Amino acid sequence: MPKKQKYPYLVGSKWTAMQKTWGWRHFQVVNRKNEGKWVFAEMVAACDPNVRFWVEARQLKNRSLWQAGWQSLQEMTKNDEEQI
């Protein structure tokens, strides 16, 4: 039986950075890389395809850094208020 893949739906997923990252907030995962026990996601800014970087996939679970989907500023502040 093959080993279960970590983060099977990573490629194509959309994320909102809680702080501007390289000048942008909205990103999409366009590639993944497995290195030993680590999984990395290549992020590309939605508004500027030249802005690309790799992030360790576990960081995407940190809600103080990332929110799943593309969130508006209004939605982000609403989510922050709900968590308090």
N, C-alpha and C positions, 0 to 999 in steps of 0.2 A: 504494500500500500504506500503510495507516494506521501512524502511529508507535506503537511498543510502549509501553504504559502502565507507568510505574514503580510498583512495589509493587501489583500487581494484586489481591492477596488481603488488602489492609490492613483494609478494613472488615469487622468481625465477628471479627477476630483478638483473641486474649486474651494478656495480658502480665502478668508479675510484676516489680514494681519491686524492685531489690536493697536499696534503702533506703525506709523509709516515705515516701510522697509524699502530702501533704495528709491525713496520718493513715492511709493505706491502702497496701496492696501490690498488690492484684489489680485489673486494669483491662481494659476492653474498648474496642476502637476502634469508634466509632459513626458517624464521618463522616471524610471526607478533603477536603482543599482543595489545589488546585494553584495556586501563585503563581510564574509564571515557571519557573525550573528547580527550585524548591523544592516539596516535597510535605509537607503537614502532616497529622497525625492528631489527631482529637478523642478524647481518652481520657475514659472515665467509670468511676468506682470501682464495682466489682461490688457492694459492700455499701451504697453510698450514691449514688444517681443524681444527687444535687445536687452532687457533687464532679466537676467537669468542667474540663478544660484542654486546650490544644493543644500538641503537641510536634512538632518537625521529625522526619520519619519516619526519617531516617538515624540519629538517636539510638537508635532501637530496636535497631539492629545492635550497639550497644556493650554487650557482655556484662557489663561492670562496672556498668552502669546498669539493664539490662533482661534478662529471660529470657523466651523465647517460652513461651506456655502459662501456666497457673496452677500455680505451684510451692508446695509446703508449705515451712515453715521447714527441716524435716529434709532435703528434697530440695535446697534451696538450699545448705545447709552441705555436703552430700555433693558437690554440683557444685563448690563452692569447693575442697574438699579434693582432688578429682580434677585440678583445674587447677594445683595446686602441684607 
